[in-house]
Amino acid sequence: MTYGPRWGRIPRMGRPTRRRATPLRIALCSLAGVLLLVGAAAVYTWHRLSGNISSVELGSLLTPEASATSDLNILVVGSDSRAGKNAARAGGGEDAGRSDTTLLLHVYDGRKKAALVSIPRDTIVDRPACATAPGQKVTGQRVMFNAVYEMGGAPCTVAAVEALSGGLRINHYVEVGFDGFAELMDALGGTDITLVKPIDDKLSGVHLQAGKHHLNGQQCLDLVRTRHGVGNGSDLGRIQLQHQFLTAVIGKMAGQDLLTDPVRLFAVADAATKSLTADSSLAHVDSLASLAYSMKGIGAKDVQMVTLPAQLEQGDEDRLVPDAARGRMLWEALKADRPVPEGALTGTASEPNGIGQVVAPG
């Protein structure tokens, strides 16, 4: 430093003085860096998950949701296609492309309770004439329900369910492949079940004794697809097994707080969106997340699981025909946003306790 006659110290010219980095400044810079990294990861995650989802355009076949809390109907289809990775999961074979499992999920107003309606694949239905693609149509025909998807894909399946239900409008469509289901179950850590009766099915490869079991993804898939080792070997026994399995899975998921484990949350979300096809309004991560959040309060005890009221066709255990009178009771209840009455299933081939409990939560 130098001093002038009047002004005291005169700053030395040249290199600027270095400011000391305070702890606060270091913390702010570090926070900014973390936020940038988290932001980049969030963008990557969003694009990764969105890229997993396939989209199908169903246009006027679907009715938009009234609000984020209104009642809604979601048609969920499990395809038995052997294309791609599904071949290894399903044991190879031809690309069948039929609907192996079809569920109509009705979420009641307020989104605190739901009803899950299974439509047996062996049900004989009148498929309405429908457009499979712009400029392409198929004529109406009496077929087994699982053949509707094979002939007309998602558009005809939605049209067939709306016709079968007497006009119940579908809000969303979701389709899941074999591989996606198995990977999701693996990401969840598998699930525990208790078999009340043993299952021995040579065709599906399921051989389980009565008692408790922990199943991985492939084993879960094999279990929900088996039918010859359950009840009388018809699709009705398999559906009851699926209902009980889903009860176990919903209970397992309700007991896990995935939000506190981001790595596992991403693994589950990644697996859930793989092999997933949704209608164009739902085929986005933010739309799926918003829908899931609106139903976050629904637990296993809040879901009423039923099967489409049906009777055996002329005593054939492999063919079913809808029970018109009881079917009206079921569909009218859902249209009015009311619980499905017990009378809708009593006295039908699909009566809940007709085969007996096969699977319960472990």
MITOR-935301 format. One record per residue (C-alpha): chain; y, x, z negated; residue number from 0; residue in one letter. Coordinates in nm, 3 decimals. Example, Ala and Ser with C-alpha at 12.3 -4.5 7.8 and 13.67 -1.06 7.14 Angstrom:
2
<node c="A" north="-0.450" east="1.230" up="-0.780" k="0" r="A"/>
<node c="A" north="-0.106" east="1.367" up="-0.714" k="1" r="S"/>
***
This chain:
362
<node c="A" north="0.000" east="0.000" up="0.000" k="0" r="M"/>
<node c="A" north="0.365" east="0.098" up="0.054" k="1" r="T"/>
<node c="A" north="0.670" east="-0.040" up="-0.116" k="2" r="Y"/>
<node c="A" north="1.008" east="-0.131" up="0.030" k="3" r="G"/>
<node c="A" north="1.336" east="-0.115" up="-0.155" k="4" r="P"/>
<node c="A" north="1.370" east="-0.489" up="-0.206" k="5" r="R"/>
<node c="A" north="1.047" east="-0.664" up="-0.123" k="6" r="W"/>
<node c="A" north="0.802" east="-0.472" up="-0.340" k="7" r="G"/>
<node c="A" north="0.452" east="-0.424" up="-0.187" k="8" r="R"/>
<node c="A" north="0.422" east="-0.431" up="0.188" k="9" r="I"/>
<node c="A" north="0.071" east="-0.521" up="0.322" k="10" r="P"/>
<node c="A" north="-0.098" east="-0.237" up="0.504" k="11" r="R"/>
<node c="A" north="-0.129" east="-0.310" up="0.875" k="12" r="M"/>
<node c="A" north="-0.459" east="-0.273" up="1.057" k="13" r="G"/>
<node c="A" north="-0.809" east="-0.414" up="0.972" k="14" r="R"/>
<node c="A" north="-0.790" east="-0.763" up="0.807" k="15" r="P"/>
<node c="A" north="-0.905" east="-0.796" up="0.450" k="16" r="T"/>
<node c="A" north="-1.269" east="-0.925" up="0.400" k="17" r="R"/>
<node c="A" north="-1.306" east="-1.252" up="0.212" k="18" r="R"/>
<node c="A" north="-1.584" east="-1.261" up="-0.046" k="19" r="R"/>
<node c="A" north="-1.859" east="-1.520" up="0.026" k="20" r="A"/>
<node c="A" north="-1.859" east="-1.754" up="-0.270" k="21" r="T"/>
<node c="A" north="-2.179" east="-1.927" up="-0.388" k="22" r="P"/>
<node c="A" north="-2.037" east="-2.262" up="-0.274" k="23" r="L"/>
<node c="A" north="-1.978" east="-2.128" up="0.076" k="24" r="R"/>
<node c="A" north="-2.331" east="-1.988" up="0.096" k="25" r="I"/>
<node c="A" north="-2.476" east="-2.322" up="-0.015" k="26" r="A"/>
<node c="A" north="-2.276" east="-2.517" up="0.243" k="27" r="L"/>
<node c="A" north="-2.381" east="-2.284" up="0.524" k="28" r="C"/>
<node c="A" north="-2.743" east="-2.305" up="0.415" k="29" r="S"/>
<node c="A" north="-2.725" east="-2.684" up="0.399" k="30" r="L"/>
<node c="A" north="-2.577" east="-2.695" up="0.747" k="31" r="A"/>
<node c="A" north="-2.863" east="-2.481" up="0.875" k="32" r="G"/>
<node c="A" north="-3.122" east="-2.702" up="0.710" k="33" r="V"/>
<node c="A" north="-2.961" east="-3.014" up="0.853" k="34" r="L"/>
<node c="A" north="-2.968" east="-2.862" up="1.200" k="35" r="L"/>
<node c="A" north="-3.336" east="-2.775" up="1.164" k="36" r="L"/>
<node c="A" north="-3.421" east="-3.120" up="1.026" k="37" r="V"/>
<node c="A" north="-3.221" east="-3.285" up="1.301" k="38" r="G"/>
<node c="A" north="-3.401" east="-3.083" up="1.566" k="39" r="A"/>
<node c="A" north="-3.735" east="-3.168" up="1.408" k="40" r="A"/>
<node c="A" north="-3.642" east="-3.537" up="1.397" k="41" r="A"/>
<node c="A" north="-3.548" east="-3.537" up="1.765" k="42" r="V"/>
<node c="A" north="-3.873" east="-3.358" up="1.854" k="43" r="Y"/>
<node c="A" north="-4.075" east="-3.600" up="1.640" k="44" r="T"/>
<node c="A" north="-3.907" east="-3.904" up="1.794" k="45" r="W"/>
<node c="A" north="-3.974" east="-3.783" up="2.149" k="46" r="H"/>
<node c="A" north="-4.329" east="-3.677" up="2.063" k="47" r="R"/>
<node c="A" north="-4.421" east="-4.014" up="1.913" k="48" r="L"/>
<node c="A" north="-4.241" east="-4.216" up="2.181" k="49" r="S"/>
<node c="A" north="-4.422" east="-4.016" up="2.448" k="50" r="G"/>
<node c="A" north="-4.756" east="-4.119" up="2.296" k="51" r="N"/>
<node c="A" north="-4.694" east="-4.490" up="2.356" k="52" r="I"/>
<node c="A" north="-4.778" east="-4.661" up="2.684" k="53" r="S"/>
<node c="A" north="-4.585" east="-4.970" up="2.786" k="54" r="S"/>
<node c="A" north="-4.683" east="-5.292" up="2.960" k="55" r="V"/>
<node c="A" north="-4.429" east="-5.535" up="3.102" k="56" r="E"/>
<node c="A" north="-4.512" east="-5.894" up="3.010" k="57" r="L"/>
<node c="A" north="-4.173" east="-6.053" up="3.074" k="58" r="G"/>
<node c="A" north="-4.151" east="-6.426" up="3.014" k="59" r="S"/>
<node c="A" north="-4.508" east="-6.441" up="2.877" k="60" r="L"/>
<node c="A" north="-4.367" east="-6.327" up="2.543" k="61" r="L"/>
<node c="A" north="-4.114" east="-6.504" up="2.322" k="62" r="T"/>
<node c="A" north="-3.852" east="-6.275" up="2.156" k="63" r="P"/>
<node c="A" north="-3.846" east="-6.262" up="1.777" k="64" r="E"/>
<node c="A" north="-3.595" east="-6.500" up="1.621" k="65" r="A"/>
<node c="A" north="-3.495" east="-6.252" up="1.348" k="66" r="S"/>
<node c="A" north="-3.623" east="-5.957" up="1.146" k="67" r="A"/>
<node c="A" north="-3.769" east="-6.194" up="0.884" k="68" r="T"/>
<node c="A" north="-3.883" east="-6.488" up="1.095" k="69" r="S"/>
<node c="A" north="-4.248" east="-6.574" up="1.152" k="70" r="D"/>
<node c="A" north="-4.408" east="-6.401" up="1.449" k="71" r="L"/>
<node c="A" north="-4.735" east="-6.370" up="1.640" k="72" r="N"/>
<node c="A" north="-4.877" east="-6.036" up="1.752" k="73" r="I"/>
<node c="A" north="-5.179" east="-6.021" up="1.982" k="74" r="L"/>
<node c="A" north="-5.386" east="-5.710" up="1.906" k="75" r="V"/>
<node c="A" north="-5.655" east="-5.604" up="2.154" k="76" r="V"/>
<node c="A" north="-5.915" east="-5.332" up="2.106" k="77" r="G"/>
<node c="A" north="-6.028" east="-5.219" up="2.449" k="78" r="S"/>
<node c="A" north="-6.383" east="-5.094" up="2.511" k="79" r="D"/>
<node c="A" north="-6.276" east="-4.881" up="2.806" k="80" r="S"/>
<node c="A" north="-6.465" east="-4.551" up="2.837" k="81" r="R"/>
<node c="A" north="-6.181" east="-4.384" up="3.026" k="82" r="A"/>
<node c="A" north="-6.056" east="-4.043" up="2.906" k="83" r="G"/>
<node c="A" north="-6.133" east="-3.949" up="2.544" k="84" r="K"/>
<node c="A" north="-6.273" east="-4.295" up="2.479" k="85" r="N"/>
<node c="A" north="-6.595" east="-4.196" up="2.661" k="86" r="A"/>
<node c="A" north="-6.687" east="-3.943" up="2.393" k="87" r="A"/>
<node c="A" north="-6.597" east="-4.183" up="2.113" k="88" r="R"/>
<node c="A" north="-6.796" east="-4.472" up="2.261" k="89" r="A"/>
<node c="A" north="-7.101" east="-4.274" up="2.366" k="90" r="G"/>
<node c="A" north="-7.016" east="-4.246" up="2.736" k="91" r="G"/>
<node c="A" north="-7.108" east="-4.508" up="2.991" k="92" r="G"/>
<node c="A" north="-6.904" east="-4.683" up="3.255" k="93" r="E"/>
<node c="A" north="-6.536" east="-4.769" up="3.226" k="94" r="D"/>
<node c="A" north="-6.608" east="-5.125" up="3.111" k="95" r="A"/>
<node c="A" north="-6.246" east="-5.219" up="3.040" k="96" r="G"/>
<node c="A" north="-6.312" east="-5.537" up="2.845" k="97" r="R"/>
<node c="A" north="-6.156" east="-5.657" up="2.520" k="98" r="S"/>
<node c="A" north="-6.401" east="-5.542" up="2.253" k="99" r="D"/>
<node c="A" north="-6.195" east="-5.697" up="1.970" k="100" r="T"/>
<node c="A" north="-5.911" east="-5.950" up="1.988" k="101" r="T"/>
<node c="A" north="-5.698" east="-6.041" up="1.687" k="102" r="L"/>
<node c="A" north="-5.405" east="-6.279" up="1.660" k="103" r="L"/>
<node c="A" north="-5.185" east="-6.168" up="1.369" k="104" r="L"/>
<node c="A" north="-4.954" east="-6.444" up="1.245" k="105" r="H"/>
<node c="A" north="-4.689" east="-6.315" up="1.004" k="106" r="V"/>
<node c="A" north="-4.530" east="-6.597" up="0.805" k="107" r="Y"/>
<node c="A" north="-4.157" east="-6.652" up="0.767" k="108" r="D"/>
<node c="A" north="-4.020" east="-6.399" up="0.520" k="109" r="G"/>
<node c="A" north="-4.295" east="-6.154" up="0.622" k="110" r="R"/>
<node c="A" north="-4.469" east="-6.145" up="0.287" k="111" r="K"/>
<node c="A" north="-4.797" east="-6.306" up="0.398" k="112" r="K"/>
<node c="A" north="-5.006" east="-6.313" up="0.714" k="113" r="A"/>
<node c="A" north="-5.309" east="-6.473" up="0.878" k="114" r="A"/>
<node c="A" north="-5.544" east="-6.274" up="1.100" k="115" r="L"/>
<node c="A" north="-5.744" east="-6.476" up="1.353" k="116" r="V"/>
<node c="A" north="-6.038" east="-6.309" up="1.529" k="117" r="S"/>
<node c="A" north="-6.139" east="-6.445" up="1.870" k="118" r="I"/>
<node c="A" north="-6.510" east="-6.371" up="1.931" k="119" r="P"/>
<node c="A" north="-6.567" east="-6.183" up="2.254" k="120" r="R"/>
<node c="A" north="-6.864" east="-6.412" up="2.338" k="121" r="D"/>
<node c="A" north="-6.653" east="-6.731" up="2.334" k="122" r="T"/>
<node c="A" north="-6.661" east="-6.930" up="2.658" k="123" r="I"/>
<node c="A" north="-6.302" east="-7.018" up="2.755" k="124" r="V"/>
<node c="A" north="-6.110" east="-7.159" up="3.048" k="125" r="D"/>
<node c="A" north="-5.901" east="-6.871" up="3.172" k="126" r="R"/>
<node c="A" north="-5.582" east="-7.008" up="3.329" k="127" r="P"/>
<node c="A" north="-5.455" east="-6.888" up="3.663" k="128" r="A"/>
<node c="A" north="-5.231" east="-6.592" up="3.589" k="129" r="C"/>
<node c="A" north="-5.036" east="-6.309" up="3.749" k="130" r="A"/>
<node c="A" north="-5.195" east="-5.968" up="3.692" k="131" r="T"/>
<node c="A" north="-4.906" east="-5.783" up="3.859" k="132" r="A"/>
<node c="A" north="-4.604" east="-5.871" up="4.078" k="133" r="P"/>
<node c="A" north="-4.745" east="-6.051" up="4.380" k="134" r="G"/>
<node c="A" north="-5.103" east="-6.047" up="4.247" k="135" r="Q"/>
<node c="A" north="-5.273" east="-6.347" up="4.087" k="136" r="K"/>
<node c="A" north="-5.619" east="-6.456" up="3.976" k="137" r="V"/>
<node c="A" north="-5.734" east="-6.814" up="3.983" k="138" r="T"/>
<node c="A" north="-5.846" east="-7.012" up="3.681" k="139" r="G"/>
<node c="A" north="-6.211" east="-6.974" up="3.586" k="140" r="Q"/>
<node c="A" north="-6.453" east="-7.049" up="3.300" k="141" r="R"/>
<node c="A" north="-6.557" east="-6.710" up="3.158" k="142" r="V"/>
<node c="A" north="-6.650" east="-6.524" up="2.842" k="143" r="M"/>
<node c="A" north="-6.335" east="-6.431" up="2.657" k="144" r="F"/>
<node c="A" north="-6.386" east="-6.053" up="2.678" k="145" r="N"/>
<node c="A" north="-6.401" east="-6.080" up="3.059" k="146" r="A"/>
<node c="A" north="-6.043" east="-6.213" up="3.071" k="147" r="V"/>
<node c="A" north="-5.903" east="-5.867" up="3.002" k="148" r="Y"/>
<node c="A" north="-6.137" east="-5.707" up="3.255" k="149" r="E"/>
<node c="A" north="-6.020" east="-5.939" up="3.531" k="150" r="M"/>
<node c="A" north="-5.653" east="-5.975" up="3.447" k="151" r="G"/>
<node c="A" north="-5.551" east="-5.717" up="3.187" k="152" r="G"/>
<node c="A" north="-5.284" east="-5.783" up="2.925" k="153" r="A"/>
<node c="A" north="-5.095" east="-6.060" up="3.115" k="154" r="P"/>
<node c="A" north="-5.403" east="-6.279" up="3.157" k="155" r="C"/>
<node c="A" north="-5.520" east="-6.212" up="2.800" k="156" r="T"/>
<node c="A" north="-5.186" east="-6.331" up="2.661" k="157" r="V"/>
<node c="A" north="-5.195" east="-6.636" up="2.890" k="158" r="A"/>
<node c="A" north="-5.554" east="-6.715" up="2.786" k="159" r="A"/>
<node c="A" north="-5.474" east="-6.699" up="2.413" k="160" r="V"/>
<node c="A" north="-5.167" east="-6.920" up="2.456" k="161" r="E"/>
<node c="A" north="-5.379" east="-7.171" up="2.651" k="162" r="A"/>
<node c="A" north="-5.663" east="-7.155" up="2.396" k="163" r="L"/>
<node c="A" north="-5.418" east="-7.215" up="2.110" k="164" r="S"/>
<node c="A" north="-5.249" east="-7.510" up="2.276" k="165" r="G"/>
<node c="A" north="-4.921" east="-7.329" up="2.332" k="166" r="G"/>
<node c="A" north="-4.877" east="-7.097" up="2.034" k="167" r="L"/>
<node c="A" north="-4.622" east="-6.846" up="2.161" k="168" r="R"/>
<node c="A" north="-4.693" east="-6.473" up="2.140" k="169" r="I"/>
<node c="A" north="-4.407" east="-6.242" up="2.039" k="170" r="N"/>
<node c="A" north="-4.570" east="-5.901" up="2.084" k="171" r="H"/>
<node c="A" north="-4.875" east="-5.741" up="2.245" k="172" r="Y"/>
<node c="A" north="-5.051" east="-5.428" up="2.115" k="173" r="V"/>
<node c="A" north="-5.360" east="-5.259" up="2.258" k="174" r="E"/>
<node c="A" north="-5.560" east="-4.981" up="2.092" k="175" r="V"/>
<node c="A" north="-5.835" east="-4.761" up="2.240" k="176" r="G"/>
<node c="A" north="-6.144" east="-4.624" up="2.066" k="177" r="F"/>
<node c="A" north="-6.006" east="-4.271" up="2.035" k="178" r="D"/>
<node c="A" north="-5.676" east="-4.383" up="1.883" k="179" r="G"/>
<node c="A" north="-5.854" east="-4.590" up="1.617" k="180" r="F"/>
<node c="A" north="-6.087" east="-4.305" up="1.517" k="181" r="A"/>
<node c="A" north="-5.802" east="-4.051" up="1.501" k="182" r="E"/>
<node c="A" north="-5.593" east="-4.287" up="1.288" k="183" r="L"/>
<node c="A" north="-5.877" east="-4.325" up="1.039" k="184" r="M"/>
<node c="A" north="-5.916" east="-3.946" up="1.025" k="185" r="D"/>
<node c="A" north="-5.541" east="-3.905" up="0.964" k="186" r="A"/>
<node c="A" north="-5.569" east="-4.152" up="0.676" k="187" r="L"/>
<node c="A" north="-5.848" east="-3.943" up="0.530" k="188" r="G"/>
<node c="A" north="-6.121" east="-4.189" up="0.624" k="189" r="G"/>
<node c="A" north="-6.202" east="-4.476" up="0.392" k="190" r="T"/>
<node c="A" north="-6.444" east="-4.571" up="0.116" k="191" r="D"/>
<node c="A" north="-6.669" east="-4.874" up="0.151" k="192" r="I"/>
<node c="A" north="-6.950" east="-5.034" up="-0.044" k="193" r="T"/>
<node c="A" north="-7.236" east="-5.186" up="0.152" k="194" r="L"/>
<node c="A" north="-7.391" east="-5.487" up="-0.014" k="195" r="V"/>
<node c="A" north="-7.674" east="-5.471" up="0.237" k="196" r="K"/>
<node c="A" north="-7.804" east="-5.175" up="0.441" k="197" r="P"/>
<node c="A" north="-7.714" east="-5.144" up="0.809" k="198" r="I"/>
<node c="A" north="-7.970" east="-5.006" up="1.052" k="199" r="D"/>
<node c="A" north="-7.854" east="-5.034" up="1.413" k="200" r="D"/>
<node c="A" north="-8.030" east="-4.808" up="1.663" k="201" r="K"/>
<node c="A" north="-7.796" east="-4.907" up="1.947" k="202" r="L"/>
<node c="A" north="-7.473" east="-4.812" up="1.769" k="203" r="S"/>
<node c="A" north="-7.631" east="-4.531" up="1.568" k="204" r="G"/>
<node c="A" north="-7.521" east="-4.674" up="1.233" k="205" r="V"/>
<node c="A" north="-7.778" east="-4.610" up="0.961" k="206" r="H"/>
<node c="A" north="-7.635" east="-4.670" up="0.614" k="207" r="L"/>
<node c="A" north="-7.808" east="-4.764" up="0.293" k="208" r="Q"/>
<node c="A" north="-7.666" east="-5.019" up="0.050" k="209" r="A"/>
<node c="A" north="-7.413" east="-4.862" up="-0.184" k="210" r="G"/>
<node c="A" north="-7.096" east="-4.658" up="-0.166" k="211" r="K"/>
<node c="A" north="-7.004" east="-4.443" up="0.134" k="212" r="H"/>
<node c="A" north="-6.707" east="-4.238" up="0.253" k="213" r="H"/>
<node c="A" north="-6.661" east="-4.269" up="0.630" k="214" r="L"/>
<node c="A" north="-6.465" east="-4.046" up="0.868" k="215" r="N"/>
<node c="A" north="-6.290" east="-4.172" up="1.182" k="216" r="G"/>
<node c="A" north="-6.593" east="-4.173" up="1.412" k="217" r="Q"/>
<node c="A" north="-6.808" east="-4.338" up="1.147" k="218" r="Q"/>
<node c="A" north="-6.544" east="-4.607" up="1.093" k="219" r="C"/>
<node c="A" north="-6.538" east="-4.676" up="1.466" k="220" r="L"/>
<node c="A" north="-6.918" east="-4.698" up="1.483" k="221" r="D"/>
<node c="A" north="-6.921" east="-4.933" up="1.184" k="222" r="L"/>
<node c="A" north="-6.668" east="-5.184" up="1.319" k="223" r="V"/>
<node c="A" north="-6.843" east="-5.189" up="1.656" k="224" r="R"/>
<node c="A" north="-7.198" east="-5.244" up="1.527" k="225" r="T"/>
<node c="A" north="-7.343" east="-5.591" up="1.560" k="226" r="R"/>
<node c="A" north="-7.722" east="-5.569" up="1.587" k="227" r="H"/>
<node c="A" north="-7.756" east="-5.442" up="1.231" k="228" r="G"/>
<node c="A" north="-7.538" east="-5.716" up="1.081" k="229" r="V"/>
<node c="A" north="-7.637" east="-6.077" up="1.013" k="230" r="G"/>
<node c="A" north="-7.820" east="-6.228" up="1.310" k="231" r="N"/>
<node c="A" north="-7.691" east="-5.970" up="1.555" k="232" r="G"/>
<node c="A" north="-7.420" east="-6.193" up="1.702" k="233" r="S"/>
<node c="A" north="-7.050" east="-6.117" up="1.732" k="234" r="D"/>
<node c="A" north="-6.979" east="-6.345" up="1.435" k="235" r="L"/>
<node c="A" north="-7.151" east="-6.108" up="1.193" k="236" r="G"/>
<node c="A" north="-6.961" east="-5.815" up="1.338" k="237" r="R"/>
<node c="A" north="-6.631" east="-6.000" up="1.294" k="238" r="I"/>
<node c="A" north="-6.701" east="-6.069" up="0.926" k="239" r="Q"/>
<node c="A" north="-6.781" east="-5.700" up="0.882" k="240" r="L"/>
<node c="A" north="-6.453" east="-5.610" up="1.057" k="241" r="Q"/>
<node c="A" north="-6.257" east="-5.842" up="0.827" k="242" r="H"/>
<node c="A" north="-6.406" east="-5.682" up="0.519" k="243" r="Q"/>
<node c="A" north="-6.347" east="-5.333" up="0.658" k="244" r="F"/>
<node c="A" north="-5.982" east="-5.415" up="0.733" k="245" r="L"/>
<node c="A" north="-5.940" east="-5.542" up="0.378" k="246" r="T"/>
<node c="A" north="-6.061" east="-5.203" up="0.252" k="247" r="A"/>
<node c="A" north="-5.827" east="-5.013" up="0.486" k="248" r="V"/>
<node c="A" north="-5.520" east="-5.225" up="0.401" k="249" r="I"/>
<node c="A" north="-5.589" east="-5.165" up="0.033" k="250" r="G"/>
<node c="A" north="-5.622" east="-4.791" up="0.092" k="251" r="K"/>
<node c="A" north="-5.295" east="-4.769" up="0.285" k="252" r="M"/>
<node c="A" north="-5.112" east="-4.974" up="0.022" k="253" r="A"/>
<node c="A" north="-5.214" east="-4.717" up="-0.238" k="254" r="G"/>
<node c="A" north="-5.071" east="-4.423" up="-0.045" k="255" r="Q"/>
<node c="A" north="-4.702" east="-4.332" up="-0.046" k="256" r="D"/>
<node c="A" north="-4.683" east="-4.156" up="0.289" k="257" r="L"/>
<node c="A" north="-4.304" east="-4.131" up="0.272" k="258" r="L"/>
<node c="A" north="-4.336" east="-3.861" up="0.006" k="259" r="T"/>
<node c="A" north="-4.558" east="-3.649" up="0.233" k="260" r="D"/>
<node c="A" north="-4.374" east="-3.592" up="0.566" k="261" r="P"/>
<node c="A" north="-4.651" east="-3.376" up="0.715" k="262" r="V"/>
<node c="A" north="-4.916" east="-3.640" up="0.654" k="263" r="R"/>
<node c="A" north="-4.679" east="-3.916" up="0.758" k="264" r="L"/>
<node c="A" north="-4.630" east="-3.746" up="1.095" k="265" r="F"/>
<node c="A" north="-5.007" east="-3.700" up="1.134" k="266" r="A"/>
<node c="A" north="-5.065" east="-4.070" up="1.070" k="267" r="V"/>
<node c="A" north="-4.781" east="-4.176" up="1.301" k="268" r="A"/>
<node c="A" north="-4.899" east="-3.937" up="1.573" k="269" r="D"/>
<node c="A" north="-5.254" east="-4.072" up="1.552" k="270" r="A"/>
<node c="A" north="-5.134" east="-4.435" up="1.537" k="271" r="A"/>
<node c="A" north="-4.929" east="-4.403" up="1.856" k="272" r="T"/>
<node c="A" north="-5.197" east="-4.223" up="2.059" k="273" r="K"/>
<node c="A" north="-5.404" east="-4.457" up="2.277" k="274" r="S"/>
<node c="A" north="-5.148" east="-4.727" up="2.193" k="275" r="L"/>
<node c="A" north="-5.013" east="-4.966" up="2.456" k="276" r="T"/>
<node c="A" north="-4.743" east="-5.214" up="2.359" k="277" r="A"/>
<node c="A" north="-4.520" east="-5.463" up="2.533" k="278" r="D"/>
<node c="A" north="-4.201" east="-5.307" up="2.666" k="279" r="S"/>
<node c="A" north="-3.984" east="-5.442" up="2.383" k="280" r="S"/>
<node c="A" north="-4.210" east="-5.280" up="2.123" k="281" r="L"/>
<node c="A" north="-4.308" east="-4.955" up="2.298" k="282" r="A"/>
<node c="A" north="-4.051" east="-4.742" up="2.112" k="283" r="H"/>
<node c="A" north="-4.079" east="-4.557" up="1.783" k="284" r="V"/>
<node c="A" north="-3.773" east="-4.725" up="1.633" k="285" r="D"/>
<node c="A" north="-3.900" east="-5.073" up="1.730" k="286" r="S"/>
<node c="A" north="-4.246" east="-5.009" up="1.585" k="287" r="L"/>
<node c="A" north="-4.096" east="-4.857" up="1.269" k="288" r="A"/>
<node c="A" north="-3.862" east="-5.155" up="1.226" k="289" r="S"/>
<node c="A" north="-4.151" east="-5.400" up="1.267" k="290" r="L"/>
<node c="A" north="-4.368" east="-5.208" up="1.021" k="291" r="A"/>
<node c="A" north="-4.085" east="-5.191" up="0.768" k="292" r="Y"/>
<node c="A" north="-4.031" east="-5.567" up="0.789" k="293" r="S"/>
<node c="A" north="-4.396" east="-5.618" up="0.686" k="294" r="M"/>
<node c="A" north="-4.416" east="-5.343" up="0.423" k="295" r="K"/>
<node c="A" north="-4.471" east="-5.589" up="0.139" k="296" r="G"/>
<node c="A" north="-4.794" east="-5.735" up="0.283" k="297" r="I"/>
<node c="A" north="-5.107" east="-5.621" up="0.098" k="298" r="G"/>
<node c="A" north="-5.476" east="-5.700" up="0.142" k="299" r="A"/>
<node c="A" north="-5.454" east="-6.004" up="-0.088" k="300" r="K"/>
<node c="A" north="-5.170" east="-6.143" up="0.126" k="301" r="D"/>
<node c="A" north="-5.375" east="-6.158" up="0.449" k="302" r="V"/>
<node c="A" north="-5.591" east="-6.463" up="0.522" k="303" r="Q"/>
<node c="A" north="-5.868" east="-6.353" up="0.760" k="304" r="M"/>
<node c="A" north="-6.035" east="-6.622" up="0.969" k="305" r="V"/>
<node c="A" north="-6.238" east="-6.655" up="1.288" k="306" r="T"/>
<node c="A" north="-6.170" east="-6.896" up="1.573" k="307" r="L"/>
<node c="A" north="-6.358" east="-7.220" up="1.490" k="308" r="P"/>
<node c="A" north="-6.657" east="-7.226" up="1.726" k="309" r="A"/>
<node c="A" north="-7.009" east="-7.358" up="1.769" k="310" r="Q"/>
<node c="A" north="-7.315" east="-7.203" up="1.933" k="311" r="L"/>
<node c="A" north="-7.352" east="-7.305" up="2.296" k="312" r="E"/>
<node c="A" north="-7.678" east="-7.503" up="2.313" k="313" r="Q"/>
<node c="A" north="-7.825" east="-7.293" up="2.033" k="314" r="G"/>
<node c="A" north="-7.759" east="-6.959" up="2.208" k="315" r="D"/>
<node c="A" north="-7.651" east="-6.711" up="1.936" k="316" r="E"/>
<node c="A" north="-7.485" east="-6.490" up="2.199" k="317" r="D"/>
<node c="A" north="-7.257" east="-6.762" up="2.338" k="318" r="R"/>
<node c="A" north="-6.992" east="-6.966" up="2.156" k="319" r="L"/>
<node c="A" north="-6.775" east="-7.260" up="2.252" k="320" r="V"/>
<node c="A" north="-6.448" east="-7.341" up="2.071" k="321" r="P"/>
<node c="A" north="-6.465" east="-7.625" up="1.820" k="322" r="D"/>
<node c="A" north="-6.182" east="-7.838" up="1.961" k="323" r="A"/>
<node c="A" north="-6.110" east="-8.053" up="1.653" k="324" r="A"/>
<node c="A" north="-6.112" east="-7.772" up="1.400" k="325" r="R"/>
<node c="A" north="-5.934" east="-7.544" up="1.644" k="326" r="G"/>
<node c="A" north="-5.643" east="-7.786" up="1.654" k="327" r="R"/>
<node c="A" north="-5.624" east="-7.769" up="1.274" k="328" r="M"/>
<node c="A" north="-5.603" east="-7.390" up="1.291" k="329" r="L"/>
<node c="A" north="-5.342" east="-7.366" up="1.565" k="330" r="W"/>
<node c="A" north="-5.125" east="-7.652" up="1.439" k="331" r="E"/>
<node c="A" north="-5.110" east="-7.484" up="1.097" k="332" r="A"/>
<node c="A" north="-4.990" east="-7.156" up="1.249" k="333" r="L"/>
<node c="A" north="-4.739" east="-7.332" up="1.474" k="334" r="K"/>
<node c="A" north="-4.596" east="-7.498" up="1.162" k="335" r="A"/>
<node c="A" north="-4.607" east="-7.163" up="0.977" k="336" r="D"/>
<node c="A" north="-4.855" east="-7.298" up="0.721" k="337" r="R"/>
<node c="A" north="-5.171" east="-7.139" up="0.576" k="338" r="P"/>
<node c="A" north="-5.490" east="-7.212" up="0.768" k="339" r="V"/>
<node c="A" north="-5.671" east="-7.501" up="0.591" k="340" r="P"/>
<node c="A" north="-6.030" east="-7.444" up="0.476" k="341" r="E"/>
<node c="A" north="-6.135" east="-7.749" up="0.673" k="342" r="G"/>
<node c="A" north="-6.056" east="-7.565" up="0.996" k="343" r="A"/>
<node c="A" north="-6.369" east="-7.352" up="0.953" k="344" r="L"/>
<node c="A" north="-6.604" east="-7.563" up="0.742" k="345" r="T"/>
<node c="A" north="-6.910" east="-7.675" up="0.937" k="346" r="G"/>
<node c="A" north="-6.867" east="-7.425" up="1.221" k="347" r="T"/>
<node c="A" north="-7.076" east="-7.128" up="1.333" k="348" r="A"/>
<node c="A" north="-6.781" east="-6.909" up="1.231" k="349" r="S"/>
<node c="A" north="-6.766" east="-7.042" up="0.873" k="350" r="E"/>
<node c="A" north="-6.653" east="-6.751" up="0.647" k="351" r="P"/>
<node c="A" north="-6.959" east="-6.728" up="0.422" k="352" r="N"/>
<node c="A" north="-7.219" east="-6.818" up="0.678" k="353" r="G"/>
<node c="A" north="-7.359" east="-6.464" up="0.698" k="354" r="I"/>
<node c="A" north="-7.275" east="-6.318" up="0.359" k="355" r="G"/>
<node c="A" north="-7.063" east="-6.026" up="0.246" k="356" r="Q"/>
<node c="A" north="-7.154" east="-5.703" up="0.418" k="357" r="V"/>
<node c="A" north="-6.871" east="-5.467" up="0.336" k="358" r="V"/>
<node c="A" north="-6.629" east="-5.450" up="0.045" k="359" r="A"/>
<node c="A" north="-6.364" east="-5.195" up="-0.058" k="360" r="P"/>
<node c="A" north="-6.522" east="-4.889" up="-0.218" k="361" r="G"/>
***
